[in-house]
C-alpha cells in the first residue's frame, strides 16, 4: 500500500501567462519547463529518501542498512479519555447470570482505568465485576474471563479498583487493563432479589481508534 497518494498536477490553462524556471515569460497554454500535467510519482519513497541522508552519528542510515524498514511511533495524542455511563438491561428476579455493561467496539482499543457499578432499581445485589476477552487475541488457556473483583458480602455497589480498601473482597485483580476490540465488561448479580433490577455504571478509560487491514 502506497505511503502517499499521487498528487495530480494542473493541466495548462488557455490564456494563462507565467514565468518558467529561467524567468522567461511562458505563453498561453504552455507550462514551465519540467512541469507536465499528470501526477507526481515517487512520493512513496519520501520518508526513506529523507532518512537516507540523516546521520545520527558518523554513519548514515544507508550505510547501516541499505534495506532499512521504517517504523513510525504511534503518537500518544491518538489516545483520549473516555467516560462511559449507562444502565444495564432488565435483570430477572433472583438471577445470577453475568450482565453486559460495555463492549469495546471493533475499531477501538481501550485501557480500562476504573469502573463503578451501583443498583439503579430493583432489589438484586452485586457480586462480581468481570472482563471477558475476545476470541483470537490471547493465548489459548481454557479461560476467556477473569474476575476483577469479587465481594465477600454482595451489596448494592461495587468499585474497581478499590484503592482505599473500602470493600471486603475475596479476591481482586489489579489494573489498568488493556482491552482489545470485542472485550466485554460484565457484572454479576447475587441472585437474591425478588423483582426486576437494573445496575447503573460509570466506566473510565483511555481509548484509541485502530486502523489496520486485518485482525489477529
VMD Tcl script that draws the C-alpha trace (Angstrom):
set ca {
  {0.00 0.00 0.00}
  {1.41 3.37 -1.00}
  {2.55 5.64 1.78}
  {1.42 8.76 -0.06}
  {-1.20 9.25 -2.74}
  {0.00 10.68 -6.05}
  {-0.84 14.36 -6.29}
  {-2.42 15.47 -9.60}
  {-0.86 18.45 -11.37}
  {-2.97 21.07 -13.11}
  {-3.12 20.99 -16.88}
  {-2.18 24.05 -18.88}
  {-4.92 26.69 -18.86}
  {-5.60 28.56 -22.08}
  {-4.72 32.24 -21.80}
  {-2.58 31.75 -18.71}
  {0.75 33.55 -18.71}
  {3.53 32.84 -16.21}
  {7.29 32.58 -15.84}
  {9.42 29.49 -16.40}
  {12.36 28.29 -14.33}
  {14.71 30.71 -16.13}
  {12.45 33.68 -15.56}
  {11.32 33.87 -19.15}
  {7.68 34.58 -19.83}
  {5.74 31.47 -20.78}
  {2.97 31.92 -23.29}
  {-0.69 30.96 -23.08}
  {-1.42 27.26 -22.75}
  {2.23 26.41 -22.06}
  {3.61 25.17 -18.72}
  {7.08 25.98 -17.34}
  {9.91 23.64 -18.40}
  {9.99 20.39 -16.47}
  {6.37 20.71 -15.33}
  {3.86 18.48 -17.07}
  {0.29 17.56 -16.45}
  {-0.37 14.29 -14.64}
  {0.82 13.15 -11.21}
  {3.95 13.49 -9.12}
  {5.44 9.97 -8.89}
  {7.68 8.60 -6.16}
  {6.04 10.15 -3.10}
  {6.01 6.69 -1.54}
  {9.80 6.98 -1.18}
  {9.66 10.37 0.53}
  {10.33 9.12 4.07}
  {13.17 6.72 3.10}
  {14.71 9.50 0.98}
  {14.72 11.83 3.94}
  {16.27 9.21 6.21}
  {18.89 8.18 3.68}
  {20.80 11.42 4.29}
  {20.17 11.51 8.04}
  {23.36 10.94 10.02}
  {22.71 10.28 13.72}
  {26.49 9.88 14.16}
  {29.31 9.36 11.76}
  {27.50 6.55 9.95}
  {24.43 7.33 7.87}
  {21.36 5.12 7.88}
  {22.03 3.97 4.32}
  {25.42 2.64 5.37}
  {23.94 0.91 8.43}
  {21.28 -0.97 6.46}
  {20.51 -0.27 2.79}
  {17.18 -2.09 3.12}
  {16.19 -0.48 6.42}
  {12.49 -0.55 7.27}
  {10.98 2.49 8.93}
  {8.58 2.02 11.86}
  {6.86 5.23 12.87}
  {5.90 5.56 16.55}
  {2.25 5.52 17.50}
  {1.51 9.04 18.77}
  {0.46 9.43 22.37}
  {-2.06 12.10 21.36}
  {-4.03 9.43 19.48}
  {-5.42 8.30 22.87}
  {-8.18 10.22 24.60}
  {-10.11 9.85 27.86}
  {-13.45 8.10 27.66}
  {-16.26 8.16 30.22}
  {-18.95 5.57 29.60}
  {-22.15 5.89 31.60}
  {-25.30 3.84 31.36}
  {-27.76 1.39 32.84}
  {-27.96 -2.34 32.17}
  {-30.90 -4.10 30.63}
  {-33.50 -5.66 32.93}
  {-32.15 -8.36 35.23}
  {-34.73 -11.00 36.20}
  {-35.51 -11.62 39.85}
  {-33.05 -13.92 41.61}
  {-30.75 -14.01 38.57}
  {-27.05 -14.81 38.99}
  {-26.16 -14.56 35.29}
  {-23.44 -12.18 34.08}
  {-24.84 -8.98 32.56}
  {-23.03 -6.87 29.96}
  {-22.07 -3.31 30.83}
  {-19.98 -2.36 27.79}
  {-18.25 -3.94 24.77}
  {-15.14 -2.38 23.22}
  {-16.01 -1.52 19.59}
  {-14.37 -3.48 16.76}
  {-12.28 -0.48 15.65}
  {-11.10 0.61 19.11}
  {-8.54 -0.41 21.74}
  {-9.02 0.72 25.32}
  {-7.18 0.99 28.62}
  {-9.64 0.32 31.45}
  {-8.80 2.52 34.45}
  {-11.83 2.17 36.72}
  {-15.42 1.02 36.91}
  {-18.11 1.80 39.45}
  {-21.42 -0.08 39.49}
  {-24.49 0.58 41.60}
  {-28.03 -0.71 41.82}
  {-30.29 1.66 39.89}
  {-33.57 -0.14 40.55}
  {-34.96 -3.38 41.95}
  {-33.51 -5.42 44.81}
  {-30.77 -7.65 43.37}
  {-27.31 -7.14 44.82}
  {-23.94 -7.01 43.06}
  {-21.46 -9.84 43.41}
  {-18.67 -9.61 40.78}
  {-17.05 -7.43 38.16}
  {-15.65 -9.50 35.26}
  {-13.81 -9.00 31.95}
  {-14.50 -11.36 29.06}
  {-11.72 -11.49 26.47}
  {-12.44 -11.66 22.72}
  {-11.59 -14.76 20.71}
  {-8.28 -14.69 18.87}
  {-6.39 -12.03 20.82}
  {-4.93 -14.10 23.63}
  {-3.11 -17.39 24.09}
  {-5.45 -20.33 24.46}
  {-5.60 -21.12 28.16}
  {-9.04 -22.63 28.53}
  {-10.37 -19.44 30.11}
  {-11.80 -16.39 28.42}
  {-12.89 -14.48 31.54}
  {-11.20 -13.01 34.60}
  {-12.96 -11.86 37.75}
  {-11.55 -8.42 38.52}
  {-13.34 -8.10 41.86}
  {-15.45 -10.49 43.93}
  {-17.26 -9.19 47.00}
  {-17.26 -11.22 50.19}
  {-20.70 -9.86 51.03}
  {-22.64 -8.74 47.92}
  {-24.18 -5.31 48.25}
  {-25.67 -2.51 46.13}
  {-22.35 -1.01 44.95}
  {-19.04 -2.31 43.60}
  {-15.91 -0.28 42.84}
  {-12.89 -1.40 40.84}
  {-10.17 -0.85 41.71}
  {-10.78 -0.38 45.42}
  {-7.65 1.65 46.10}
  {-8.77 2.77 49.58}
  {-9.84 -0.66 50.77}
  {-13.45 0.32 51.38}
  {-14.82 -3.05 50.28}
  {-14.32 -6.56 51.57}
  {-13.16 -8.73 48.68}
  {-12.39 -12.43 48.43}
  {-10.03 -11.62 45.54}
  {-9.28 -8.90 43.01}
  {-7.03 -8.21 40.01}
  {-5.02 -5.01 39.50}
  {-5.19 -2.55 36.63}
  {-5.16 -0.66 34.35}
  {-6.08 -3.36 31.84}
  {-5.57 -3.15 28.08}
  {-8.76 -4.23 26.31}
  {-8.74 -5.40 22.71}
  {-11.73 -4.93 20.37}
  {-14.63 -7.13 21.43}
  {-13.68 -7.24 25.12}
  {-16.76 -7.19 27.33}
  {-17.19 -5.72 30.81}
  {-19.68 -7.71 32.87}
  {-21.37 -7.50 36.24}
  {-22.80 -10.47 38.13}
  {-25.84 -10.10 40.39}
  {-26.10 -12.12 43.57}
  {-29.48 -13.53 42.67}
  {-31.27 -12.82 45.94}
  {-33.73 -10.29 44.53}
  {-37.48 -10.70 44.30}
  {-38.10 -8.29 41.42}
  {-36.58 -7.00 38.17}
  {-33.40 -4.98 38.73}
  {-31.04 -2.70 36.81}
  {-27.46 -1.66 37.55}
  {-26.00 1.70 36.66}
  {-22.33 2.02 35.77}
  {-19.56 4.58 35.25}
  {-16.54 3.32 33.30}
  {-13.43 5.47 32.96}
  {-10.74 4.62 30.43}
  {-8.49 5.75 27.60}
  {-9.40 4.79 24.08}
  {-7.85 4.95 20.60}
  {-9.01 4.21 17.07}
  {-7.49 1.25 15.26}
  {-6.68 1.45 11.56}
  {-5.44 -1.83 10.13}
  {-6.05 -4.28 7.34}
  {-6.94 -7.34 9.38}
  {-7.49 -8.64 12.89}
  {-5.48 -11.43 14.54}
}
mol new
graphics top color blue
foreach p $ca { graphics top sphere $p radius 0.5 }
foreach p [lrange $ca 0 end-1] q [lrange $ca 1 end] { graphics top cylinder $p $q radius 0.2 }
display resetview
